[in-house]
Amino acid sequence: MQKLALMLLTVPGLLQETSNNMMSRRNNDIAPLLIVIPIAVIIAFGFVAAWFWYCQQRGAWPAFDMPSWQSGGTWKLYCAR
């Protein structure tokens, strides 16, 4: 009976400690996301701008083709006139 009473007294403390650990991890994980996601967006915009500039230098416009859902295939990025 004493073991059960001891366990019932320690469970709320363990749950609170676990929740505090989870919250601190969650708060610590947000910092890299606030850095990594904007950098990824900047890099993506850079690639699109470079592709646009490349096509404009050749007198064309950037274009892409998406394969149909039924037949499959590959995405095609090219410069169209």
KOLGU-4560 file (N, C-alpha, C; in nm, 3 decimals, padded with zeros to 5 digits):
<recs>
<n_xx: 00.081 n_yy: -00.119 n_zz: 00.000 ca_xx: 00.000 ca_yy: 00.000 ca_zz: 00.000 c_xx: 00.086 c_yy: 00.127 c_zz: 00.000 mol: A seq: 1 type: MET>
<n_xx: 00.199 n_yy: 00.120 n_zz: 00.069 ca_xx: 00.287 ca_yy: 00.236 ca_zz: 00.074 c_xx: 00.347 c_yy: 00.264 c_zz: -00.064 mol: A seq: 2 type: GLN>
<n_xx: 00.379 n_yy: 00.157 n_zz: -00.138 ca_xx: 00.434 ca_yy: 00.176 ca_zz: -00.271 c_xx: 00.333 c_yy: 00.246 c_zz: -00.362 mol: A seq: 3 type: LYS>
<n_xx: 00.208 n_yy: 00.205 n_zz: -00.350 ca_xx: 00.104 ca_yy: 00.268 ca_zz: -00.431 c_xx: 00.087 c_yy: 00.415 c_zz: -00.394 mol: A seq: 4 type: LEU>
<n_xx: 00.088 n_yy: 00.444 n_zz: -00.266 ca_xx: 00.074 ca_yy: 00.582 ca_zz: -00.221 c_xx: 00.192 c_yy: 00.667 c_zz: -00.267 mol: A seq: 5 type: ALA>
<n_xx: 00.313 n_yy: 00.611 n_zz: -00.258 ca_xx: 00.432 ca_yy: 00.683 ca_zz: -00.303 c_xx: 00.426 c_yy: 00.708 c_zz: -00.453 mol: A seq: 6 type: LEU>
<n_xx: 00.380 n_yy: 00.607 n_zz: -00.528 ca_xx: 00.369 ca_yy: 00.622 ca_zz: -00.672 c_xx: 00.266 c_yy: 00.730 c_zz: -00.709 mol: A seq: 7 type: MET>
<n_xx: 00.152 n_yy: 00.729 n_zz: -00.637 ca_xx: 00.049 ca_yy: 00.829 ca_zz: -00.666 c_xx: 00.094 c_yy: 00.969 c_zz: -00.630 mol: A seq: 8 type: LEU>
<n_xx: 00.183 n_yy: 00.981 n_zz: -00.532 ca_xx: 00.233 ca_yy: 01.113 ca_zz: -00.495 c_xx: 00.341 c_yy: 01.163 c_zz: -00.591 mol: A seq: 9 type: LEU>
<n_xx: 00.416 n_yy: 01.073 n_zz: -00.650 ca_xx: 00.525 ca_yy: 01.116 ca_zz: -00.739 c_xx: 00.481 c_yy: 01.132 c_zz: -00.884 mol: A seq: 10 type: THR>
<n_xx: 00.372 n_yy: 01.071 n_zz: -00.925 ca_xx: 00.329 ca_yy: 01.080 ca_zz: -01.065 c_xx: 00.301 c_yy: 01.224 c_zz: -01.107 mol: A seq: 11 type: VAL>
<n_xx: 00.228 n_yy: 01.305 n_zz: -01.030 ca_xx: 00.206 ca_yy: 01.444 ca_zz: -01.077 c_xx: 00.336 c_yy: 01.522 c_zz: -01.095 mol: A seq: 12 type: PRO>
<n_xx: 00.432 n_yy: 01.500 n_zz: -01.007 ca_xx: 00.561 ca_yy: 01.568 ca_zz: -01.021 c_xx: 00.634 c_yy: 01.523 c_zz: -01.147 mol: A seq: 13 type: GLY>
<n_xx: 00.628 n_yy: 01.392 n_zz: -01.176 ca_xx: 00.694 ca_yy: 01.341 ca_zz: -01.296 c_xx: 00.624 c_yy: 01.394 c_zz: -01.422 mol: A seq: 14 type: LEU>
<n_xx: 00.491 n_yy: 01.401 n_zz: -01.419 ca_xx: 00.418 ca_yy: 01.454 ca_zz: -01.534 c_xx: 00.450 c_yy: 01.601 c_zz: -01.558 mol: A seq: 15 type: LEU>
<n_xx: 00.461 n_yy: 01.677 n_zz: -01.448 ca_xx: 00.494 ca_yy: 01.818 ca_zz: -01.463 c_xx: 00.636 c_yy: 01.834 c_zz: -01.517 mol: A seq: 16 type: GLN>
<n_xx: 00.729 n_yy: 01.754 n_zz: -01.468 ca_xx: 00.866 ca_yy: 01.761 ca_zz: -01.518 c_xx: 00.872 c_yy: 01.724 c_zz: -01.665 mol: A seq: 17 type: GLU>
<n_xx: 00.798 n_yy: 01.620 n_zz: -01.705 ca_xx: 00.795 ca_yy: 01.579 ca_zz: -01.845 c_xx: 00.736 c_yy: 01.689 c_zz: -01.932 mol: A seq: 18 type: THR>
<n_xx: 00.627 n_yy: 01.751 n_zz: -01.886 ca_xx: 00.566 ca_yy: 01.857 ca_zz: -01.966 c_xx: 00.659 c_yy: 01.978 c_zz: -01.976 mol: A seq: 19 type: SER>
<n_xx: 00.730 n_yy: 02.008 n_zz: -01.868 ca_xx: 00.826 ca_yy: 02.120 ca_zz: -01.872 c_xx: 00.938 c_yy: 02.090 c_zz: -01.971 mol: A seq: 20 type: ASN>
<n_xx: 00.986 n_yy: 01.966 n_zz: -01.972 ca_xx: 01.091 ca_yy: 01.929 ca_zz: -02.067 c_xx: 01.041 c_yy: 01.939 c_zz: -02.211 mol: A seq: 21 type: ASN>
<n_xx: 00.918 n_yy: 01.897 n_zz: -02.233 ca_xx: 00.863 ca_yy: 01.903 ca_zz: -02.369 c_xx: 00.846 c_yy: 02.047 c_zz: -02.414 mol: A seq: 22 type: MET>
<n_xx: 00.799 n_yy: 02.133 n_zz: -02.324 ca_xx: 00.780 ca_yy: 02.273 ca_zz: -02.360 c_xx: 00.913 c_yy: 02.343 c_zz: -02.387 mol: A seq: 23 type: MET>
<n_xx: 01.013 n_yy: 02.313 n_zz: -02.308 ca_xx: 01.142 ca_yy: 02.377 ca_zz: -02.331 c_xx: 01.203 c_yy: 02.329 c_zz: -02.461 mol: A seq: 24 type: SER>
<n_xx: 01.184 n_yy: 02.203 n_zz: -02.494 ca_xx: 01.233 ca_yy: 02.154 ca_zz: -02.623 c_xx: 01.160 c_yy: 02.223 c_zz: -02.737 mol: A seq: 25 type: ARG>
<n_xx: 01.030 n_yy: 02.238 n_zz: -02.723 ca_xx: 00.952 ca_yy: 02.301 ca_zz: -02.829 c_xx: 00.996 c_yy: 02.446 c_zz: -02.847 mol: A seq: 26 type: ARG>
<n_xx: 01.020 n_yy: 02.516 n_zz: -02.739 ca_xx: 01.065 ca_yy: 02.655 ca_zz: -02.748 c_xx: 01.205 c_yy: 02.663 c_zz: -02.807 mol: A seq: 27 type: ASN>
<n_xx: 01.290 n_yy: 02.567 n_zz: -02.778 ca_xx: 01.426 ca_yy: 02.568 ca_zz: -02.831 c_xx: 01.429 c_yy: 02.530 c_zz: -02.979 mol: A seq: 28 type: ASN>
<n_xx: 01.331 n_yy: 02.453 n_zz: -03.026 ca_xx: 01.331 ca_yy: 02.409 ca_zz: -03.165 c_xx: 01.281 c_yy: 02.517 c_zz: -03.260 mol: A seq: 29 type: ASP>
<n_xx: 01.217 n_yy: 02.618 n_zz: -03.210 ca_xx: 01.162 ca_yy: 02.721 ca_zz: -03.297 c_xx: 01.271 c_yy: 02.813 c_zz: -03.353 mol: A seq: 30 type: ILE>
<n_xx: 01.379 n_yy: 02.831 n_zz: -03.280 ca_xx: 01.485 ca_yy: 02.921 ca_zz: -03.326 c_xx: 01.548 c_yy: 02.874 c_zz: -03.457 mol: A seq: 31 type: ALA>
<n_xx: 01.587 n_yy: 02.746 n_zz: -03.470 ca_xx: 01.642 ca_yy: 02.705 ca_zz: -03.600 c_xx: 01.541 c_yy: 02.719 c_zz: -03.714 mol: A seq: 32 type: PRO>
<n_xx: 01.412 n_yy: 02.696 n_zz: -03.686 ca_xx: 01.312 ca_yy: 02.710 ca_zz: -03.791 c_xx: 01.300 c_yy: 02.854 c_zz: -03.837 mol: A seq: 33 type: LEU>
<n_xx: 01.314 n_yy: 02.947 n_zz: -03.745 ca_xx: 01.306 ca_yy: 03.087 ca_zz: -03.783 c_xx: 01.427 c_yy: 03.131 c_zz: -03.863 mol: A seq: 34 type: LEU>
<n_xx: 01.532 n_yy: 03.053 n_zz: -03.862 ca_xx: 01.651 ca_yy: 03.083 ca_zz: -03.940 c_xx: 01.653 c_yy: 03.002 c_zz: -04.069 mol: A seq: 35 type: ILE>
<n_xx: 01.622 n_yy: 02.872 n_zz: -04.060 ca_xx: 01.634 ca_yy: 02.782 ca_zz: -04.176 c_xx: 01.528 c_yy: 02.811 c_zz: -04.282 mol: A seq: 36 type: VAL>
<n_xx: 01.404 n_yy: 02.831 n_zz: -04.242 ca_xx: 01.298 ca_yy: 02.852 ca_zz: -04.340 c_xx: 01.319 c_yy: 02.980 c_zz: -04.422 mol: A seq: 37 type: ILE>
<n_xx: 01.349 n_yy: 03.094 n_zz: -04.360 ca_xx: 01.374 ca_yy: 03.214 ca_zz: -04.443 c_xx: 01.494 c_yy: 03.198 c_zz: -04.536 mol: A seq: 38 type: PRO>
<n_xx: 01.599 n_yy: 03.130 n_zz: -04.490 ca_xx: 01.714 ca_yy: 03.108 ca_zz: -04.578 c_xx: 01.675 c_yy: 03.020 c_zz: -04.696 mol: A seq: 39 type: ILE>
<n_xx: 01.594 n_yy: 02.917 n_zz: -04.672 ca_xx: 01.548 ca_yy: 02.831 ca_zz: -04.782 c_xx: 01.461 c_yy: 02.909 c_zz: -04.881 mol: A seq: 40 type: ALA>
<n_xx: 01.378 n_yy: 02.998 n_zz: -04.831 ca_xx: 01.293 ca_yy: 03.080 ca_zz: -04.920 c_xx: 01.379 c_yy: 03.174 c_zz: -05.003 mol: A seq: 41 type: VAL>
<n_xx: 01.478 n_yy: 03.235 n_zz: -04.942 ca_xx: 01.569 ca_yy: 03.326 ca_zz: -05.014 c_xx: 01.644 c_yy: 03.251 c_zz: -05.123 mol: A seq: 42 type: ILE>
<n_xx: 01.692 n_yy: 03.130 n_zz: -05.093 ca_xx: 01.763 ca_yy: 03.049 ca_zz: -05.192 c_xx: 01.669 c_yy: 03.012 c_zz: -05.307 mol: A seq: 43 type: ILE>
<n_xx: 01.545 n_yy: 02.973 n_zz: -05.275 ca_xx: 01.449 ca_yy: 02.938 ca_zz: -05.380 c_xx: 01.420 c_yy: 03.057 c_zz: -05.471 mol: A seq: 44 type: ALA>
<n_xx: 01.398 n_yy: 03.175 n_zz: -05.412 ca_xx: 01.376 ca_yy: 03.294 ca_zz: -05.494 c_xx: 01.499 c_yy: 03.327 c_zz: -05.577 mol: A seq: 45 type: PHE>
<n_xx: 01.617 n_yy: 03.300 n_zz: -05.524 ca_xx: 01.739 ca_yy: 03.322 ca_zz: -05.599 c_xx: 01.748 c_yy: 03.234 c_zz: -05.723 mol: A seq: 46 type: GLY>
<n_xx: 01.710 n_yy: 03.106 n_zz: -05.706 ca_xx: 01.711 ca_yy: 03.014 ca_zz: -05.821 c_xx: 01.609 c_yy: 03.057 c_zz: -05.927 mol: A seq: 47 type: PHE>
<n_xx: 01.492 n_yy: 03.101 n_zz: -05.884 ca_xx: 01.390 ca_yy: 03.146 ca_zz: -05.980 c_xx: 01.437 c_yy: 03.273 c_zz: -06.051 mol: A seq: 48 type: VAL>
<n_xx: 01.499 n_yy: 03.363 n_zz: -05.978 ca_xx: 01.549 ca_yy: 03.487 ca_zz: -06.041 c_xx: 01.661 c_yy: 03.456 c_zz: -06.139 mol: A seq: 49 type: ALA>
<n_xx: 01.750 n_yy: 03.364 n_zz: -06.104 ca_xx: 01.859 ca_yy: 03.326 ca_zz: -06.195 c_xx: 01.805 c_yy: 03.261 c_zz: -06.321 mol: A seq: 50 type: ALA>
<n_xx: 01.703 n_yy: 03.175 n_zz: -06.306 ca_xx: 01.641 ca_yy: 03.110 ca_zz: -06.422 c_xx: 01.574 c_yy: 03.216 c_zz: -06.509 mol: A seq: 51 type: TRP>
<n_xx: 01.503 n_yy: 03.311 n_zz: -06.451 ca_xx: 01.439 ca_yy: 03.418 ca_zz: -06.527 c_xx: 01.544 c_yy: 03.501 c_zz: -06.601 mol: A seq: 52 type: PHE>
<n_xx: 01.651 n_yy: 03.537 n_zz: -06.531 ca_xx: 01.757 ca_yy: 03.616 ca_zz: -06.593 c_xx: 01.822 c_yy: 03.540 c_zz: -06.708 mol: A seq: 53 type: TRP>
<n_xx: 01.850 n_yy: 03.411 n_zz: -06.689 ca_xx: 01.911 ca_yy: 03.327 ca_zz: -06.793 c_xx: 01.824 c_yy: 03.326 c_zz: -06.919 mol: A seq: 54 type: TYR>
<n_xx: 01.693 n_yy: 03.306 n_zz: -06.900 ca_xx: 01.604 ca_yy: 03.302 ca_zz: -07.016 c_xx: 01.593 c_yy: 03.439 c_zz: -07.083 mol: A seq: 55 type: CYS>
<n_xx: 01.589 n_yy: 03.545 n_zz: -07.005 ca_xx: 01.580 ca_yy: 03.679 ca_zz: -07.061 c_xx: 01.704 c_yy: 03.714 c_zz: -07.144 mol: A seq: 56 type: GLN>
<n_xx: 01.819 n_yy: 03.665 n_zz: -07.104 ca_xx: 01.941 ca_yy: 03.690 ca_zz: -07.180 c_xx: 01.937 c_yy: 03.624 c_zz: -07.317 mol: A seq: 57 type: GLN>
<n_xx: 01.857 n_yy: 03.522 n_zz: -07.332 ca_xx: 01.844 ca_yy: 03.452 ca_zz: -07.459 c_xx: 01.718 c_yy: 03.491 c_zz: -07.535 mol: A seq: 58 type: ARG>
<n_xx: 01.649 n_yy: 03.595 n_zz: -07.487 ca_xx: 01.529 ca_yy: 03.643 ca_zz: -07.555 c_xx: 01.409 c_yy: 03.553 c_zz: -07.537 mol: A seq: 59 type: GLY>
<n_xx: 01.400 n_yy: 03.482 n_zz: -07.426 ca_xx: 01.288 ca_yy: 03.390 ca_zz: -07.403 c_xx: 01.231 c_yy: 03.413 c_zz: -07.264 mol: A seq: 60 type: ALA>
<n_xx: 01.129 n_yy: 03.334 n_zz: -07.232 ca_xx: 01.066 ca_yy: 03.341 ca_zz: -07.102 c_xx: 01.078 c_yy: 03.206 c_zz: -07.032 mol: A seq: 61 type: TRP>
<n_xx: 01.090 n_yy: 03.206 n_zz: -06.901 ca_xx: 01.094 ca_yy: 03.079 ca_zz: -06.829 c_xx: 00.961 c_yy: 03.005 c_zz: -06.843 mol: A seq: 62 type: PRO>
<n_xx: 00.969 n_yy: 02.874 n_zz: -06.857 ca_xx: 00.848 ca_yy: 02.792 ca_zz: -06.870 c_xx: 00.874 c_yy: 02.656 c_zz: -06.807 mol: A seq: 63 type: ALA>
<n_xx: 00.766 n_yy: 02.590 n_zz: -06.770 ca_xx: 00.779 ca_yy: 02.454 ca_zz: -06.719 c_xx: 00.658 c_yy: 02.373 c_zz: -06.760 mol: A seq: 64 type: PHE>
<n_xx: 00.680 n_yy: 02.244 n_zz: -06.775 ca_xx: 00.573 ca_yy: 02.150 ca_zz: -06.809 c_xx: 00.558 c_yy: 02.049 c_zz: -06.696 mol: A seq: 65 type: ASP>
<n_xx: 00.435 n_yy: 02.029 n_zz: -06.656 ca_xx: 00.405 ca_yy: 01.930 ca_zz: -06.554 c_xx: 00.348 c_yy: 01.807 c_zz: -06.623 mol: A seq: 66 type: MET>
<n_xx: 00.394 n_yy: 01.688 n_zz: -06.587 ca_xx: 00.339 ca_yy: 01.567 ca_zz: -06.650 c_xx: 00.195 c_yy: 01.544 c_zz: -06.606 mol: A seq: 67 type: PRO>
<n_xx: 00.120 n_yy: 01.470 n_zz: -06.686 ca_xx: -00.018 ca_yy: 01.440 ca_zz: -06.648 c_xx: -00.020 c_yy: 01.340 c_zz: -06.533 mol: A seq: 68 type: SER>
<n_xx: -00.128 n_yy: 01.342 n_zz: -06.457 ca_xx: -00.138 ca_yy: 01.251 ca_zz: -06.342 c_xx: -00.152 c_yy: 01.107 c_zz: -06.387 mol: A seq: 69 type: TRP>
<n_xx: -00.212 n_yy: 01.083 n_zz: -06.505 ca_xx: -00.237 ca_yy: 00.947 ca_zz: -06.550 c_xx: -00.111 c_yy: 00.880 c_zz: -06.605 mol: A seq: 70 type: GLN>
<n_xx: -00.035 n_yy: 00.951 n_zz: -06.687 ca_xx: 00.079 ca_yy: 00.887 ca_zz: -06.753 c_xx: 00.210 c_yy: 00.904 c_zz: -06.678 mol: A seq: 71 type: SER>
<n_xx: 00.217 n_yy: 01.003 n_zz: -06.591 ca_xx: 00.343 ca_yy: 01.025 ca_zz: -06.519 c_xx: 00.445 c_yy: 01.094 c_zz: -06.608 mol: A seq: 72 type: GLY>
<n_xx: 00.568 n_yy: 01.096 n_zz: -06.565 ca_xx: 00.673 ca_yy: 01.161 ca_zz: -06.642 c_xx: 00.756 c_yy: 01.251 c_zz: -06.553 mol: A seq: 73 type: GLY>
<n_xx: 00.825 n_yy: 01.344 n_zz: -06.615 ca_xx: 00.913 ca_yy: 01.434 ca_zz: -06.540 c_xx: 00.873 c_yy: 01.578 c_zz: -06.562 mol: A seq: 74 type: THR>
<n_xx: 00.905 n_yy: 01.661 n_zz: -06.466 ca_xx: 00.886 ca_yy: 01.805 ca_zz: -06.480 c_xx: 00.993 c_yy: 01.858 c_zz: -06.573 mol: A seq: 75 type: TRP>
<n_xx: 00.957 n_yy: 01.953 n_zz: -06.657 ca_xx: 01.053 ca_yy: 02.011 ca_zz: -06.751 c_xx: 01.060 c_yy: 02.161 c_zz: -06.728 mol: A seq: 76 type: LYS>
<n_xx: 01.178 n_yy: 02.210 n_zz: -06.701 ca_xx: 01.202 ca_yy: 02.354 ca_zz: -06.688 c_xx: 01.284 c_yy: 02.397 c_zz: -06.808 mol: A seq: 77 type: LEU>
<n_xx: 01.238 n_yy: 02.497 n_zz: -06.881 ca_xx: 01.309 ca_yy: 02.540 ca_zz: -07.001 c_xx: 01.277 c_yy: 02.685 c_zz: -07.032 mol: A seq: 78 type: TYR>
<n_xx: 01.341 n_yy: 02.738 n_zz: -07.133 ca_xx: 01.315 ca_yy: 02.873 ca_zz: -07.180 c_xx: 01.233 c_yy: 02.867 c_zz: -07.308 mol: A seq: 79 type: CYS>
<n_xx: 01.114 n_yy: 02.927 n_zz: -07.307 ca_xx: 01.025 ca_yy: 02.924 ca_zz: -07.422 c_xx: 01.025 c_yy: 03.058 c_zz: -07.492 mol: A seq: 80 type: ALA>
<n_xx: 01.016 n_yy: 03.057 n_zz: -07.624 ca_xx: 01.007 ca_yy: 03.180 ca_zz: -07.704 c_xx: 00.867 c_yy: 03.211 c_zz: -07.741 mol: A seq: 81 type: ARG>
</recs>
